Amino acid sequence: MKTRPGSLALLLAIATAGVVANGANAQTADHGKITTVSRAVMVFVQLEQSLDDALRNKDEAGLTKLLGADFELRQAGNPGVPIARAEWLKGSAPDPQSKLSQVAVHDHGTLAVSSYLRSTPSDQPDQPARLTFVVDVWKKTGDDWQLDTRYESDAGAASAPEQDVKPTGKG
């Protein structure tokens, strides 16, 4: 895979920011376990970003390179009814403000499974961001990866930031 100068550094910064942003939760849930960003995570975060960019820009060449011809989406609310590639492409451009976090990759040679949380800001300033849990199955063709199948599930709303609570004087 060819990368532009500086893109690896940018990718590492993005991936690290996601890990750092979730560091408190990860350490609490994993009893102090420190998460590191693997090469595979960096590669697939870059692939996800390239796919997002191609979707937003309606870049047919980019979509052809990154999206398998038989791509389908399966959603948790109706898993028995796949959404085909053409239908998915009609309304699939992600919000430019969305962020990926908690990325994990399982590389099985010519098949890789990546999972992550996508946080999409609400249109309402007083509402928390929506979270979507995504599992992507990527197939390797030659030296390139193509997204074959995506599984999505609504993961609710992001936790509202904790606010200072003033004592009420009641015991």
C-alpha positions in Angstrom: 0.0 0.0 0.0 1.4 3.4 -0.9 1.1 6.2 1.6 1.6 9.9 1.1 4.5 11.5 3.1 3.3 12.4 6.6 0.2 10.3 6.3 1.6 7.5 8.5 2.4 10.1 11.2 -1.1 11.6 10.9 -2.6 8.1 11.1 -0.6 7.3 14.2 -1.8 10.6 15.8 -5.4 9.8 15.0 -5.2 6.3 16.2 -3.4 7.3 19.4 -5.9 10.1 20.0 -8.7 7.5 19.9 -6.8 5.3 22.4 -6.0 8.3 24.6 -9.6 9.6 24.5 -10.8 6.3 25.7 -7.9 5.6 28.0 -9.8 6.2 31.3 -12.6 3.9 30.3 -10.2 1.2 28.9 -8.1 1.3 32.0 -11.1 1.0 34.3 -12.6 -1.8 32.3 -9.3 -3.6 31.8 -8.0 -3.2 35.3 -5.1 -0.9 34.4 -4.2 -2.6 31.1 -2.4 -0.2 28.7 -3.6 -0.4 25.1 -1.1 0.1 22.3 -1.8 0.8 18.7 -0.7 -2.1 16.5 0.4 -1.8 12.8 -2.8 -3.6 11.8 -4.9 -1.0 13.6 -3.0 1.8 11.9 -3.5 0.2 8.5 -7.2 -0.4 9.0 -7.9 3.0 10.5 -6.3 4.5 7.3 -8.5 2.2 5.1 -11.7 3.2 7.0 -10.7 6.9 6.6 -10.0 6.4 2.9 -13.4 4.8 2.5 -15.1 7.6 4.4 -13.4 10.2 2.2 -14.3 8.3 -1.0 -18.0 8.1 0.2 -18.2 11.8 1.1 -16.5 12.8 -2.2 -18.4 10.3 -4.3 -15.0 9.1 -5.6 -16.0 6.2 -7.8 -12.4 5.1 -8.4 -11.7 5.1 -4.6 -14.9 3.2 -3.9 -14.1 0.6 -6.6 -10.7 0.1 -5.0 -11.9 -0.1 -1.4 -15.4 -1.7 -1.7 -16.0 -5.3 -2.9 -18.4 -5.8 -5.8 -20.5 -8.1 -3.6 -20.4 -5.8 -0.5 -23.4 -5.9 1.8 -24.4 -4.3 5.0 -26.1 -6.2 7.8 -27.8 -4.2 10.5 -28.7 -5.4 14.0 -32.3 -4.3 13.7 -32.9 -6.5 10.7 -30.0 -8.9 10.2 -31.8 -11.2 7.9 -32.2 -8.5 5.2 -28.8 -7.5 3.8 -28.4 -4.1 2.2 -26.7 -4.4 -1.1 -23.7 -2.3 -2.3 -25.7 0.0 -4.6 -28.4 0.7 -2.1 -25.9 1.4 0.7 -23.9 3.8 -1.5 -27.0 6.0 -1.9 -27.0 7.2 1.6 -23.8 6.1 3.2 -21.6 9.2 3.5 -20.5 9.5 7.1 -20.7 12.7 9.0 -17.3 14.5 8.6 -17.3 15.1 12.4 -17.6 11.4 13.3 -14.8 9.7 15.1 -13.6 6.2 15.4 -12.5 4.7 18.7 -11.8 1.4 20.3 -10.5 -0.1 17.1 -9.5 -3.7 17.1 -8.2 -5.8 14.1 -7.9 -9.6 13.7 -5.8 -10.3 10.7 -6.2 -13.8 9.3 -3.9 -13.4 6.2 -6.3 -12.8 3.3 -9.2 -11.9 5.6 -9.2 -9.3 8.3 -12.0 -8.3 10.8 -11.9 -4.8 12.2 -14.3 -3.5 14.8 -14.8 -0.1 16.3 -17.2 2.5 17.7 -18.2 5.4 15.5 -19.3 8.4 17.4 -21.4 10.8 15.4 -22.3 14.2 16.9 -26.0 15.1 17.4 -27.6 17.8 15.4 -28.9 19.1 18.8 -26.1 20.7 20.9 -27.7 19.5 24.2 -27.8 15.9 23.0 -24.9 13.4 23.3 -23.2 11.8 20.3 -24.7 8.6 18.8 -22.5 5.5 18.9 -22.5 2.8 16.3 -20.7 -0.5 16.8 -19.2 -1.6 13.5 -17.6 -4.8 12.5 -16.0 -4.8 9.0 -14.8 -7.9 7.1 -12.0 -7.1 4.7 -10.7 -9.4 1.9 -7.2 -9.1 0.5 -6.9 -9.1 -3.3 -3.3 -8.9 -4.4 -1.8 -6.1 -2.3 -5.1 -4.3 -1.7 -7.9 -4.7 0.9 -11.5 -4.5 0.0 -14.5 -4.2 2.4 -16.6 -7.3 1.8 -19.2 -7.1 4.6 -20.2 -4.6 7.3 -22.2 -5.3 10.4 -23.7 -2.3 12.3 -25.5 -2.0 15.6 -26.7 1.1 17.4 -24.7 1.4 20.6 -26.8 4.1 22.1 -25.6 7.6 23.1 -22.2 8.6 24.3 -22.1 9.2 28.1 -22.8 12.8 29.0 -19.8 14.5 30.5 -19.8 14.4 34.3 -20.7 17.7 35.9 -19.7 19.0 39.2 -22.4 18.5 41.7 -22.7 21.1 44.4 -23.6 19.8 47.9 -27.2 20.3 48.8 -26.6 20.3 52.5 -28.9 17.4 52.9 -27.4 14.3 54.5 
